Amino acid sequence: MKVIKDTKKELEIEITGETHSLCNTIRKTLMEDEDVEAAAYVTEHPIIGEPKLVVKAKNPKKSLKLAAETVKARCDELQNLINASEDEK
């Protein structure tokens, strides 16, 4: 990741090597946080562009960290459900 803009209430980062899947998941999770005013991402070129995520919040770094932890926990929960389902077979 590369930080493009970092102010008290706004954070813009470039997320190298990722696609809409991760960016949209993080964006949606960020919007669940009541401290987040806005969260969006854009990929300037569909083939060679890297997504840029913008977060406007009371504390954008804290909100981004919380969103990342939430996404990880949800992925872990899904993995556990898949494993349990396979064990039942």
N, CA, C and O atoms as a printed pandas DataFrame, in Angstrom:
     atom_number atom_name residue_name chain_id  residue_number  x_coord  y_coord  z_coord
0              1         N          MET        A               1    0.835   -1.180    0.000
1              2        CA          MET        A               1    0.000    0.000    0.000
2              3         C          MET        A               1    0.878    1.240    0.000
3              4         O          MET        A               1    1.999    1.244    0.508
4              5         N          LYS        A               2    0.332    2.275   -0.580
5              6        CA          LYS        A               2    1.043    3.548   -0.650
6              7         C          LYS        A               2    0.082    4.646   -0.179
7              8         O          LYS        A               2   -1.030    4.779   -0.689
8              9         N          VAL        A               3    0.537    5.424    0.803
9             10        CA          VAL        A               3   -0.283    6.526    1.310
10            11         C          VAL        A               3   -0.148    7.705    0.351
11            12         O          VAL        A               3    0.957    8.157    0.052
12            13         N          ILE        A               4   -1.282    8.187   -0.120
13            14        CA          ILE        A               4   -1.297    9.324   -1.038
14            15         C          ILE        A               4   -1.629   10.607   -0.287
15            16         O          ILE        A               4   -1.032   11.655   -0.529
16            17         N          LYS        A               5   -2.593   10.508    0.631
17            18        CA          LYS        A               5   -3.009   11.674    1.415
18            19         C          LYS        A               5   -3.312   11.208    2.829
19            20         O          LYS        A               5   -3.993   10.203    3.034
20            21         N          ASP        A               6   -2.798   11.948    3.795
21            22        CA          ASP        A               6   -3.011   11.584    5.192
22            23         C          ASP        A               6   -3.198   12.864    5.998
23            24         O          ASP        A               6   -2.229   13.530    6.363
24            25         N          THR        A               7   -4.453   13.196    6.269
25            26        CA          THR        A               7   -4.762   14.355    7.099
26            27         C          THR        A               7   -5.557   13.870    8.311
27            28         O          THR        A               7   -5.830   12.678    8.446
28            29         N          LYS        A               8   -5.921   14.795    9.181
29            30        CA          LYS        A               8   -6.623   14.426   10.409
30            31         C          LYS        A               8   -7.930   13.690   10.133
31            32         O          LYS        A               8   -8.279   12.763   10.864
32            33         N          LYS        A               9   -8.655   14.084    9.092
33            34        CA          LYS        A               9   -9.974   13.503    8.829
34            35         C          LYS        A               9  -10.091   12.799    7.483
35            36         O          LYS        A               9  -11.177   12.355    7.111
36            37         N          GLU        A              10   -8.982   12.689    6.745
37            38        CA          GLU        A              10   -9.053   12.022    5.445
38            39         C          GLU        A              10   -7.786   11.214    5.181
39            40         O          GLU        A              10   -6.670   11.659    5.450
40            41         N          LEU        A              11   -7.997   10.018    4.649
41            42        CA          LEU        A              11   -6.894    9.136    4.305
42            43         C          LEU        A              11   -7.148    8.612    2.896
43            44         O          LEU        A              11   -8.237    8.126    2.593
44            45         N          GLU        A              12   -6.143    8.712    2.046
45            46        CA          GLU        A              12   -6.222    8.146    0.696
46            47         C          GLU        A              12   -5.016    7.245    0.507
47            48         O          GLU        A              12   -3.871    7.662    0.687
48            49         N          ILE        A              13   -5.297    5.991    0.137
49            50        CA          ILE        A              13   -4.222    5.031   -0.069
50            51         C          ILE        A              13   -4.405    4.319   -1.403
51            52         O          ILE        A              13   -5.524    4.124   -1.877
52            53         N          GLU        A              14   -3.279    3.937   -1.993
53            54        CA          GLU        A              14   -3.291    3.109   -3.187
54            55         C          GLU        A              14   -3.032    1.676   -2.733
55            56         O          GLU        A              14   -2.073    1.406   -2.009
56            57         N          ILE        A              15   -3.891    0.767   -3.165
57            58        CA          ILE        A              15   -3.782   -0.623   -2.746
58            59         C          ILE        A              15   -3.257   -1.444   -3.919
59            60         O          ILE        A              15   -4.023   -1.876   -4.780
60            61         N          THR        A              16   -1.967   -1.650   -3.942
61            62        CA          THR        A              16   -1.302   -2.315   -5.049
62            63         C          THR        A              16   -1.665   -3.793   -5.125
63            64         O          THR        A              16   -1.664   -4.501   -4.118
64            65         N          GLY        A              17   -1.974   -4.241   -6.330
65            66        CA          GLY        A              17   -2.207   -5.659   -6.564
66            67         C          GLY        A              17   -3.575   -6.171   -6.159
67            68         O          GLY        A              17   -3.799   -7.381   -6.175
68            69         N          GLU        A              18   -4.489   -5.301   -5.800
69            70        CA          GLU        A              18   -5.822   -5.746   -5.391
70            71         C          GLU        A              18   -6.869   -5.350   -6.425
71            72         O          GLU        A              18   -6.601   -4.564   -7.333
72            73         N          THR        A              19   -8.053   -5.904   -6.271
73            74        CA          THR        A              19   -9.134   -5.682   -7.226
74            75         C          THR        A              19  -10.372   -5.160   -6.507
75            76         O          THR        A              19  -10.334   -4.801   -5.331
76            77         N          HIS        A              20  -11.465   -5.133   -7.256
77            78        CA          HIS        A              20  -12.732   -4.655   -6.703
78            79         C          HIS        A              20  -13.180   -5.476   -5.495
79            80         O          HIS        A              20  -13.814   -4.946   -4.582
80            81         N          SER        A              21  -12.855   -6.758   -5.489
81            82        CA          SER        A              21  -13.331   -7.629   -4.410
82            83         C          SER        A              21  -12.918   -7.111   -3.041
83            84         O          SER        A              21  -13.769   -6.893   -2.178
84            85         N          LEU        A              22  -11.637   -6.913   -2.837
85            86        CA          LEU        A              22  -11.155   -6.437   -1.539
86            87         C          LEU        A              22  -11.575   -4.994   -1.292
87            88         O          LEU        A              22  -12.038   -4.661   -0.201
88            89         N          CYS        A              23  -11.420   -4.143   -2.285
89            90        CA          CYS        A              23  -11.725   -2.719   -2.098
90            91         C          CYS        A              23  -13.196   -2.485   -1.758
91            92         O          CYS        A              23  -13.510   -1.683   -0.879
92            93         N          ASN        A              24  -14.086   -3.175   -2.443
93            94        CA          ASN        A              24  -15.508   -2.999   -2.170
94            95         C          ASN        A              24  -15.882   -3.570   -0.809
95            96         O          ASN        A              24  -16.731   -3.013   -0.114
96            97         N          THR        A              25  -15.259   -4.671   -0.427
97            98        CA          THR        A              25  -15.517   -5.257    0.888
98            99         C          THR        A              25  -15.085   -4.302    1.994
99           100         O          THR        A              25  -15.816   -4.096    2.963
100          101         N          ILE        A              26  -13.902   -3.720    1.849
101          102        CA          ILE        A              26  -13.420   -2.762    2.857
102          103         C          ILE        A              26  -14.292   -1.518    2.868
103          104         O          ILE        A              26  -14.636   -1.012    3.936
104          105         N          ARG        A              27  -14.654   -1.019    1.691
105          106        CA          ARG        A              27  -15.492    0.171    1.605
106          107         C          ARG        A              27  -16.832   -0.054    2.312
107          108         O          ARG        A              27  -17.284    0.781    3.094
108          109         N          LYS        A              28  -17.450   -1.193    2.023
109          110        CA          LYS        A              28  -18.741   -1.493    2.634
110          111         C          LYS        A              28  -18.611   -1.635    4.154
111          112         O          LYS        A              28  -19.469   -1.157    4.896
112          113         N          THR        A              29  -17.563   -2.278    4.608
113          114        CA          THR        A              29  -17.340   -2.446    6.043
114          115         C          THR        A              29  -17.059   -1.108    6.711
115          116         O          THR        A              29  -17.526   -0.864    7.823
116          117         N          LEU        A              30  -16.313   -0.252    6.056
117          118        CA          LEU        A              30  -16.064    1.091    6.594
118          119         C          LEU        A              30  -17.373    1.847    6.800
119          120         O          LEU        A              30  -17.525    2.565    7.788
120          121         N          MET        A              31  -18.315    1.692    5.878
121          122        CA          MET        A              31  -19.570    2.429    5.970
122          123         C          MET        A              31  -20.469    1.932    7.109
123          124         O          MET        A              31  -21.462    2.578    7.444
124          125         N          GLU        A              32  -20.123    0.791    7.698
125          126        CA          GLU        A              32  -20.851    0.310    8.875
126          127         C          GLU        A              32  -20.431    1.063   10.142
127          128         O          GLU        A              32  -21.124    1.013   11.157
128          129         N          ASP        A              33  -19.306    1.750   10.076
129          130        CA          ASP        A              33  -18.745    2.492   11.208
130          131         C          ASP        A              33  -19.396    3.871   11.277
131          132         O          ASP        A              33  -19.318    4.644   10.322
132          133         N          GLU        A              34  -20.035    4.179   12.401
133          134        CA          GLU        A              34  -20.717    5.476   12.532
134          135         C          GLU        A              34  -19.760    6.660   12.519
135          136         O          GLU        A              34  -20.197    7.790   12.301
136          137         N          ASP        A              35  -18.466    6.438   12.745
137          138        CA          ASP        A              35  -17.481    7.523   12.698
138          139         C          ASP        A              35  -17.027    7.844   11.282
139          140         O          ASP        A              35  -16.328    8.833   11.063
140          141         N          VAL        A              36  -17.418    7.013   10.317
141          142        CA          VAL        A              36  -17.014    7.214    8.926
142          143         C          VAL        A              36  -18.068    8.052    8.208
143          144         O          VAL        A              36  -19.245    7.698    8.154
144          145         N          GLU        A              37  -17.608    9.166    7.661
145          146        CA          GLU        A              37  -18.484   10.058    6.897
146          147         C          GLU        A              37  -18.632    9.561    5.464
147          148         O          GLU        A              37  -19.722    9.596    4.892
148          149         N          ALA        A              38  -17.518    9.098    4.889
149          150        CA          ALA        A              38  -17.527    8.621    3.505
150          151         C          ALA        A              38  -16.385    7.644    3.290
151          152         O          ALA        A              38  -15.318    7.762    3.892
152          153         N          ALA        A              39  -16.634    6.673    2.413
153          154        CA          ALA        A              39  -15.602    5.724    2.018
154          155         C          ALA        A              39  -15.879    5.347    0.570
155          156         O          ALA        A              39  -17.000    4.984    0.213
156          157         N          ALA        A              40  -14.848    5.436   -0.256
157          158        CA          ALA        A              40  -15.009    5.122   -1.675
158          159         C          ALA        A              40  -13.666    4.682   -2.236
159          160         O          ALA        A              40  -12.613    4.922   -1.645
160          161         N          TYR        A              41  -13.730    4.037   -3.383
161          162        CA          TYR        A              41  -12.494    3.695   -4.077
162          163         C          TYR        A              41  -12.699    3.902   -5.561
163          164         O          TYR        A              41  -13.824    3.884   -6.062
164          165         N          VAL        A              42  -11.600    4.099   -6.250
165          166        CA          VAL        A              42  -11.633    4.288   -7.694
166          167         C          VAL        A              42  -10.406    3.618   -8.305
167          168         O          VAL        A              42   -9.323    3.620   -7.721
168          169         N          THR        A              43  -10.596    3.053   -9.473
169          170        CA          THR        A              43   -9.482    2.540  -10.255
170          171         C          THR        A              43   -9.479    3.355  -11.534
171          172         O          THR        A              43  -10.400    3.249  -12.344
172          173         N          GLU        A              44   -8.444    4.172  -11.720
173          174        CA          GLU        A              44   -8.439    5.124  -12.823
174          175         C          GLU        A              44   -8.344    4.466  -14.195
175          176         O          GLU        A              44   -8.878    4.999  -15.168
176          177         N          HIS        A              45   -7.678    3.323  -14.291
177          178        CA          HIS        A              45   -7.594    2.605  -15.561
178          179         C          HIS        A              45   -7.927    1.136  -15.301
179          180         O          HIS        A              45   -7.309    0.518  -14.434
180          181         N          PRO        A              46   -8.881    0.566  -16.023
181          182        CA          PRO        A              46   -9.342   -0.789  -15.708
182          183         C          PRO        A              46   -8.290   -1.888  -15.880
183          184         O          PRO        A              46   -8.412   -2.948  -15.266
184          185         N          ILE        A              47   -7.279   -1.664  -16.686
185          186        CA          ILE        A              47   -6.279   -2.704  -16.914
186          187         C          ILE        A              47   -5.006   -2.477  -16.101
187          188         O          ILE        A              47   -4.490   -3.406  -15.478
188          189         N          ILE        A              48   -4.508   -1.259  -16.106
189          190        CA          ILE        A              48   -3.219   -0.998  -15.452
190          191         C          ILE        A              48   -3.329   -0.164  -14.179
191          192         O          ILE        A              48   -2.333    0.037  -13.484
192          193         N          GLY        A              49   -4.519    0.316  -13.870
193          194        CA          GLY        A              49   -4.683    1.170  -12.698
194          195         C          GLY        A              49   -4.708    0.385  -11.396
195          196         O          GLY        A              49   -5.162   -0.758  -11.351
196          197         N          GLU        A              50   -4.219    1.010  -10.354
197          198        CA          GLU        A              50   -4.280    0.442   -9.003
198          199         C          GLU        A              50   -5.406    1.160   -8.255
199          200         O          GLU        A              50   -5.546    2.376   -8.381
200          201         N          PRO        A              51   -6.203    0.434   -7.485
201          202        CA          PRO        A              51   -7.304    1.071   -6.772
202          203         C          PRO        A              51   -6.815    2.034   -5.695
203          204         O          PRO        A              51   -5.829    1.782   -5.003
204          205         N          LYS        A              52   -7.535    3.135   -5.581
205          206        CA          LYS        A              52   -7.257    4.120   -4.538
206          207         C          LYS        A              52   -8.485    4.192   -3.640
207          208         O          LYS        A              52   -9.601    4.415   -4.109
208          209         N          LEU        A              53   -8.263    4.001   -2.350
209          210        CA          LEU        A              53   -9.321    4.020   -1.354
210          211         C          LEU        A              53   -9.247    5.343   -0.601
211          212         O          LEU        A              53   -8.178    5.750   -0.146
212          213         N          VAL        A              54  -10.392    6.011   -0.472
213          214        CA          VAL        A              54  -10.474    7.275    0.260
214          215         C          VAL        A              54  -11.421    7.086    1.434
215          216         O          VAL        A              54  -12.541    6.600    1.272
216          217         N          VAL        A              55  -10.958    7.476    2.624
217          218        CA          VAL        A              55  -11.759    7.368    3.842
218          219         C          VAL        A              55  -11.826    8.741    4.499
219          220         O          VAL        A              55  -10.794    9.349    4.786
220          221         N          LYS        A              56  -13.031    9.224    4.733
221          222        CA          LYS        A              56  -13.244   10.459    5.485
222          223         C          LYS        A              56  -13.945   10.071    6.772
223          224         O          LYS        A              56  -15.047    9.522    6.757
224          225         N          ALA        A              57  -13.285   10.367    7.894
225          226        CA          ALA        A              57  -13.809    9.933    9.193
226          227         C          ALA        A              57  -13.216   10.771   10.308
227          228         O          ALA        A              57  -12.313   11.578   10.086
228          229         N          LYS        A              58  -13.741   10.568   11.519
229          230        CA          LYS        A              58  -13.174   11.247   12.688
230          231         C          LYS        A              58  -11.711   10.871   12.841
231          232         O          LYS        A              58  -10.867   11.723   13.116
232          233         N          ASN        A              59  -11.417    9.590   12.663
233          234        CA          ASN        A              59  -10.045    9.081   12.717
234          235         C          ASN        A              59   -9.924    8.002   11.631
235          236         O          ASN        A              59  -10.141    6.822   11.904
236          237         N          PRO        A              60   -9.576    8.409   10.394
237          238        CA          PRO        A              60   -9.608    7.465    9.276
238          239         C          PRO        A              60   -8.686    6.252    9.440
239          240         O          PRO        A              60   -9.046    5.154    9.016
240          241         N          LYS        A              61   -7.518    6.424   10.040
241          242        CA          LYS        A              61   -6.618    5.283   10.231
242          243         C          LYS        A              61   -7.237    4.265   11.178
243          244         O          LYS        A              61   -7.179    3.061   10.930
244          245         N          LYS        A              62   -7.829    4.750   12.264
245          246        CA          LYS        A              62   -8.460    3.866   13.237
246          247         C          LYS        A              62   -9.634    3.129   12.588
247          248         O          LYS        A              62   -9.806    1.928   12.798
248          249         N          SER        A              63  -10.431    3.838   11.810
249          250        CA          SER        A              63  -11.575    3.225   11.143
250          251         C          SER        A              63  -11.132    2.187   10.118
251          252         O          SER        A              63  -11.757    1.133   10.001
252          253         N          LEU        A              64  -10.067    2.467    9.379
253          254        CA          LEU        A              64   -9.557    1.517    8.393
254          255         C          LEU        A              64   -9.029    0.266    9.084
255          256         O          LEU        A              64   -9.261   -0.849    8.618
256          257         N          LYS        A              65   -8.328    0.448   10.182
257          258        CA          LYS        A              65   -7.804   -0.699   10.928
258          259         C          LYS        A              65   -8.955   -1.562   11.445
259          260         O          LYS        A              65   -8.905   -2.788   11.344
260          261         N          LEU        A              66   -9.986   -0.932   11.993
261          262        CA          LEU        A              66  -11.146   -1.662   12.499
262          263         C          LEU        A              66  -11.847   -2.415   11.363
263          264         O          LEU        A              66  -12.259   -3.562   11.537
264          265         N          ALA        A              67  -11.979   -1.768   10.206
265          266        CA          ALA        A              67  -12.617   -2.422    9.060
266          267         C          ALA        A              67  -11.810   -3.631    8.613
267          268         O          ALA        A              67  -12.382   -4.679    8.312
268          269         N          ALA        A              68  -10.490   -3.499    8.565
269          270        CA          ALA        A              68   -9.628   -4.615    8.161
270          271         C          ALA        A              68   -9.753   -5.781    9.144
271          272         O          ALA        A              68   -9.806   -6.939    8.731
272          273         N          GLU        A              69   -9.798   -5.479   10.429
273          274        CA          GLU        A              69   -9.953   -6.524   11.448
274          275         C          GLU        A              69  -11.318   -7.205   11.327
275          276         O          GLU        A              69  -11.429   -8.418   11.510
276          277         N          THR        A              70  -12.345   -6.430   11.019
277          278        CA          THR        A              70  -13.694   -6.980   10.854
278          279         C          THR        A              70  -13.755   -7.908    9.645
279          280         O          THR        A              70  -14.327   -8.996    9.722
280          281         N          VAL        A              71  -13.167   -7.479    8.528
281          282        CA          VAL        A              71  -13.141   -8.312    7.323
282          283         C          VAL        A              71  -12.395   -9.611    7.602
283          284         O          VAL        A              71  -12.840  -10.683    7.193
284          285         N          LYS        A              72  -11.269   -9.523    8.292
285          286        CA          LYS        A              72  -10.492  -10.724    8.615
286          287         C          LYS        A              72  -11.311  -11.671    9.489
287          288         O          LYS        A              72  -11.327  -12.878    9.246
288          289         N          ALA        A              73  -11.988  -11.137   10.496
289          290        CA          ALA        A              73  -12.795  -11.968   11.389
290          291         C          ALA        A              73  -13.927  -12.649   10.621
291          292         O          ALA        A              73  -14.239  -13.813   10.872
292          293         N          ARG        A              74  -14.534  -11.932    9.694
293          294        CA          ARG        A              74  -15.614  -12.522    8.897
294          295         C          ARG        A              74  -15.081  -13.619    7.974
295          296         O          ARG        A              74  -15.745  -14.637    7.774
296          297         N          CYS        A              75  -13.900  -13.419    7.417
297          298        CA          CYS        A              75  -13.277  -14.449    6.574
298          299         C          CYS        A              75  -12.935  -15.681    7.407
299          300         O          CYS        A              75  -13.143  -16.811    6.964
300          301         N          ASP        A              76  -12.412  -15.463    8.608
301          302        CA          ASP        A              76  -12.107  -16.583    9.500
302          303         C          ASP        A              76  -13.374  -17.359    9.850
303          304         O          ASP        A              76  -13.369  -18.589    9.877
304          305         N          GLU        A              77  -14.452  -16.637   10.114
305          306        CA          GLU        A              77  -15.725  -17.282   10.443
306          307         C          GLU        A              77  -16.225  -18.119    9.263
307          308         O          GLU        A              77  -16.692  -19.241    9.455
308          309         N          LEU        A              78  -16.130  -17.584    8.058
309          310        CA          LEU        A              78  -16.531  -18.320    6.867
310          311         C          LEU        A              78  -15.684  -19.571    6.689
311          312         O          LEU        A              78  -16.208  -20.642    6.379
312          313         N          GLN        A              79  -14.391  -19.439    6.881
313          314        CA          GLN        A              79  -13.494  -20.594    6.762
314          315         C          GLN        A              79  -13.862  -21.670    7.777
315          316         O          GLN        A              79  -13.862  -22.854    7.443
316          317         N          ASN        A              80  -14.173  -21.282    8.997
317          318        CA          ASN        A              80  -14.576  -22.243   10.030
318          319         C          ASN        A              80  -15.876  -22.952    9.656
319          320         O          ASN        A              80  -16.022  -24.152    9.887
320          321         N          LEU        A              81  -16.819  -22.208    9.080
321          322        CA          LEU        A              81  -18.073  -22.825    8.645
322          323         C          LEU        A              81  -17.837  -23.827    7.521
323          324         O          LEU        A              81  -18.441  -24.899    7.499
324          325         N          ILE        A              82  -16.965  -23.477    6.599
325          326        CA          ILE        A              82  -16.639  -24.388    5.496
326          327         C          ILE        A              82  -15.980  -25.645    6.036
327          328         O          ILE        A              82  -16.337  -26.756    5.643
328          329         N          ASN        A              83  -15.024  -25.474    6.931
329          330        CA          ASN        A              83  -14.324  -26.625    7.525
330          331         C          ASN        A              83  -15.292  -27.520    8.291
331          332         O          ASN        A              83  -15.215  -28.744    8.192
332          333         N          ALA        A              84  -16.198  -26.921    9.050
333          334        CA          ALA        A              84  -17.172  -27.711    9.813
334          335         C          ALA        A              84  -18.093  -28.474    8.872
335          336         O          ALA        A              84  -18.452  -29.621    9.142
336          337         N          SER        A              85  -18.472  -27.848    7.780
337          338        CA          SER        A              85  -19.336  -28.495    6.793
338          339         C          SER        A              85  -18.626  -29.687    6.155
339          340         O          SER        A              85  -19.241  -30.728    5.925
340          341         N          GLU        A              86  -17.333  -29.536    5.870
341          342        CA          GLU        A              86  -16.562  -30.623    5.276
342          343         C          GLU        A              86  -16.373  -31.773    6.269
343          344         O          GLU        A              86  -16.342  -32.939    5.877
344          345         N          ASP        A              87  -16.248  -31.437    7.552
345          346        CA          ASP        A              87  -16.065  -32.461    8.587
346          347         C          ASP        A              87  -17.319  -33.321    8.758
347          348         O          ASP        A              87  -17.235  -34.483    9.155
348          349         N          GLU        A              88  -18.486  -32.735    8.455
349          350        CA          GLU        A              88  -19.743  -33.466    8.609
350          351         C          GLU        A              88  -19.953  -34.507    7.513
351          352         O          GLU        A              88  -20.777  -35.409    7.661
352          353         N          LYS        A              89  -19.221  -34.386    6.430
353          354        CA          LYS        A              89  -19.403  -35.301    5.300
354          355         C          LYS        A              89  -18.821  -36.649    5.555
355          356         O          LYS        A              89  -18.896  -37.527    4.695
